[in-house]
Amino acid sequence: MSGPAFASNRVGTDAIVSFADIVDVRTPAEYDEDHVPGAINAPVLSNDERAYVGTLHAQCSAFEARKAGAALISRNIATLVEQWRDRPREFAPLVYCWRGGQRSRSLAHVMNEIGWRAMQLDGGYRAYRRHVVQQLETLPPQYTYHVVCGMTGSGKSRLLGALRDEGAQVIDLEALARHRGSLLGDLPDEPQPSQKRFESELLASLRIFDRRRPVFVESESRHIGRVQVPSSMIEAMRTSRCVRIDLSRDLRVALLKDAYAHFVNDPSRLTEPLAALVPLHGKAEIERWSAMAQRGEWDAFVGTLLTAHYDPAYLRAIARNFPNFPSAQPVLLDSIAEPAFRDAARKLIASSPEPLR
């Protein structure tokens, strides 16, 4: 960076994309909830230290809290400087805390005294979060979407991956949400991000796209597990062109057994999610399905779940939410191997009309 960006020590949220290095000095807990994509966490107060300073502020005085905080921040900044001694003189990061206050200002001041050209994000994470909310209200409708539809197990996520590998613009909402978007969609040992983190990653993904080219996305509902897709994007998707994957039931069963191997390896994982279906299908039926899984009758179990639950639910949802589905372009697959999806992706890209501008 050079020139006008360094006219003052603060920059606004629009300048974030111009920084190669971004430093989040908030606590690890604050960082884990959400942060600017690409930012590293270099806390000048730990979780416990911030709680301690906050307690002093509430129980004693702001003066006592500032004294204790200054001592802690100074020690932690000294440790960070030791860790960064190999950074070149050209190191010019954007530094931010919660409100663009003392934590980020303290680190930025020390870095600039050393000779690094640190800038401070005006308004801190709070300003960044407002920026994300505002952008997600206006940016998603500016793209043209091609919505990938298909019954559960038809390989929508695999087709999106193949489309990306073939050079198409793709938003994989389930990958961003760390969830497969269904009752059994929790990923093993991988928790979902916070709503704020999901929105930050979604915005970062959208920003890199060319608005003259279509964006491929899956036919999701508003909720993907515990996170929610912004209304502006859902509304744009639901009026968009659709493509439909056609895959035989046997191949769908095979694909689902592969994709959900953690259930095959440990059927006890099914107990809790299947229990949520009792109000829809009755206790006796759910017990029958569970028994199939416990006996290892996976083809019968998956096929029954598709016929009795997933397929009817998907058809109702797609008819209600995607009016262009009846005219969807078919994508015919006779294999679930990667080359079949890559071939389908190439054909789909070649046949996809460019949006009018």
N, C-alpha and C positions, 0 to 999 in steps of 0.2 A: 504494500500500500504506500501511497505517497500523495503529496499535494493537499487539496482541500479537506480530505478526510481528517487530517491532523491539525486543522486550524484551531480546534479546541480539544479538550480532553474528553469530551462526551460526544456520542453519536446516537441517533435514533434507531428504532427497530428496522427501518428500511435498509440500513447499512449492514445488517447482520450478515447477509449473503456475501459481502465483499471480504470477510475475514476468513483466513485459512485456519487460524487458531482462536478458539473461544474457551474461556476459563470461567467455570461456574464455581464461585467461592462459598456457596451455601452449604449447609450440612449434608451429609450423605442421605439422610431421610428426605430432605427437600429435593435433592437431585434425583433420587429414585422415583419420586412421584411424577416428576416431569422436568425436562431441561431442554434447552435449545439443541436441536439435533447436531451432533458432532462435537458438542462441548465436553471437555474433560472436567472432572470434579476435583477441585483443589480447595477443600474446605479450610477456612481460616478459623472456624469454630466447629468442634465436633457436635454430635447430637446432644451429648450430656453437657458440654460446655455452654451451648446455647440455652439449654433448659436452666442451667445454673444462673446465667446472667439474667434471664427472664425472671427468675424467682427473686433475685436481688432487687430488680426494678420494682417488682410488685410489693415486696415486703420491707424494703429499706428505702431506697431512693434511686432516681435516675443517675445521680452523681456516683453513688457506690457501684451501680451496675456498669457505668462507663469505665470506671477505674479497673474493675475486674475484667471487663471485656477487652480493654486495651492491652492489659498484660497478656491475656491468653492469645489474642490476635497477633501480638508482636512475636511471641514464641512460635506460633504456627507459621507465620510468614517467614521467619528465619529458617525454619525447616524446609519450606517450599523453595526458598532461594538456594539452599544447599542442594536440593534435588535437581534444580534447573541450571546448575553451573555450566553444563555443557551446551546450553542454548546459545545460539549465535547472537551477535549484536543486532541482527535484523529481526529478531523475535518481536512481533508486533501483535499481541493478542487483544481480543475484546474481552473485557472482564465484567462480570455482573454478579449482583447478589439479589436480594428480594426486591428492594425498592431503589437500587442505585445509590445506596447510602454508605454507611461507614465501612462495612466489610469490604466491598469492592473498591471503595475510594482508598482505603489503607493499602491494599495490595498494589493497586495501580500506581499510587504515589511512590512506593518503594521501588517498583520496577522501573519507573521513569527516572528516578534518581540514579539507578544503576546505569541506565543508558538504553534500556529496552523502551519501545514506543507503545506502551499499553494505553488502550482507550477504555473508557467506562460507558456501559450501556445506560443511557438516560432513562430513568424510571425502572431499571432493573427487570427482573423476571416478571414483575407485575405488569409492566408496560408490554413486554413480549407476549404475555398471555392475552391481554386485550387485543393485541395485533392478530394473534392466531384466530380468536373468535370472530373478529371483523372480517378477516380474509376468507374464512370458511363460510361466511354468509354470502359472499359475492363471487369468489373464484370458481367453485365447482360448476355453476351453470355456464361458464365461458368455454367449456369443452364439449365436444361431441362424443357421446359414449356409444359403444357397441356392447350390449349386455349379453353375456354368455349364460344361457339357460340350459336346464337339463335336470332330469330326475336325480335323486340322491344316488351317488355311486357312479354317475356317468362320466366323471373325470373332468369336471369344470376347472378345478384347481390345476390339474395336470395340463390342460389345454392352455390356461393362462401362463403357466411356466414355459410351455413350448412357444407361445406367442412372444413372450419376452425374449427368449433365446433367439428367435428369428428376427428380432429388431422392432417389434411392435411396442407401442406405449401401453403399459399395463398397470392397473392398480389392483393389487391382491388384498382386498379388505380383510379377509380371514387371516392372512399372514401378518398384517399389521395388528390385528386384534388378538393374535395368538390363540385362535379358536376356530373350529371348523363350522360354526354357525348352526349346530343342531343340538338336540338333547344330549347326545353322546360326544359333543364336540370339544370338550376340555382336552388339552394336550397334556400328556403325562409329564409331570415334573417341570412344567413351564407355565407359570402363572400369567394371567392376562395383565396387560398394562393398565394403568389408570386411564380414566376418560381423557384427562389432559394430555397424557403421553400419547395415546392413540391419535388425538387430534393434531399434535405436533408432528408426528410421523406422516400422517395423511397430508398435511399441508406441505411438508418438505417434499413428498413424492409428487404432488401436483405441480409444484413450482418449476420442476425441471422439464415439463412437457412442452411440446410445440402445439399451440392451440389450433394450428391448421391441420393437424393430424388427429385421427380418432383415438380414443382411449378405451381399451378393452377392460371390462369389469364384470364380476359375477353378479347374478340376480339375487342380491342379499335382501334380507328384511331390515327393518330399522335397527334391530338389536342383534349384535353378534356376541353371544354370551352376555357378559355384563357391561359391554360398551355399546354406545349408540352412534350410528352413522349420522352425520349432520343432515338436517332436514333439506338443506339446499342441494346436497348431492343426491339424496334419495329421490327427491322430486325430479331432478334432471335425469336420473337413470330411468325412472318409470315412464318417461315419455320418449325414450330412446329406441333405436333400432335393436332388434333381438336376433341372436343366433341360437340354434338349438342343437345340443349334442344328442344323437341317437345311438344308444349302446344296448346290446341285448341284456336281458336279465341275468343270464349266467355270467357274462363278463362284469356286470355291475357287482354281483356277489363276490367274484374273485377280486375285483378292485377294492371293495370295502374290507375284505379280510386282510388284504395287504396294508391298506391305509390305517386300519384300526387293530394292528397286530398286538397292541398292548392289552386289549381285551381278550384276544385269543390266548395270550400267554398267561393272563391272570383274570379268569372270569369273575372273580369277586369284585372287580372294579365296576361291574355292571349293576350291582345290587342297588346302589343309591339312585343312579339315573333312571333305571327301569321302574323304581318305586314311584317316580313322579308321573308315570303313565297310568297308574291305577285308576284315577278319576275318569280317564278317557276310555279305558278298555276293561276295567274290572280286575279285581284281585286274582281270580282264578286264571284268567288269560295271561296275566303277567307272570304268575307262578309257572304256567306251562312254558312260556318263552324262556324264563330263567332256567328251567330244568333242561331245556334243549342245550343252552350254553354250558351248563355244568357237565353235561354228558359229552360235550365236544361236538355236538351236531351243528357245526357252524353254517353249513350251506342251508340247512333247514331254518336255523335261527335267523340268519340275515334275510333270507327270502321271505319269511313270514313277517319280519319287521317292515320290510319294504312294502309288501302287499297290504298289510293291515294298518300301517301307521304312516310311513314316510311318503309314499306315493300319493295317497289321497290328500294329505296335508299340503304337499308341494303343489299339486294341481289346483287346489282351492286358492292358495296364496298367489300363484303365478297368474291365474285368471283375474284375481281381484286387483293386483298391483301393477301388472305389465300389460297394458292394452295392445301392444304391438306383438305379443307372443304368437297369436294365430298366424301371422305372416312372417314368422322367424325363418331365417335362412338355415336349412338343415346342415349339420355336420355329421356325416356317417362314418362310424368307426367300427372295424371288425377285429380290433386288437387293443389291448391296454398297454402294449409295449411302447417305449419312448419313441421309436421311429414312426409309429402310427400317429402319435400326437404331433410330432414335428411336421409330418407331411400334411396333416389337417391344418396346422397353423399356417404353413406356407400358402396353401390354397385359399384359406380364409383371408389372409392379408391381400393376396392378389385380387380377390373378388370384392373386397370392401371398398365402397365408394368413398372418396375423400369428402369431407364436409365442405359445404359451400361457404364462402367467405366474401 
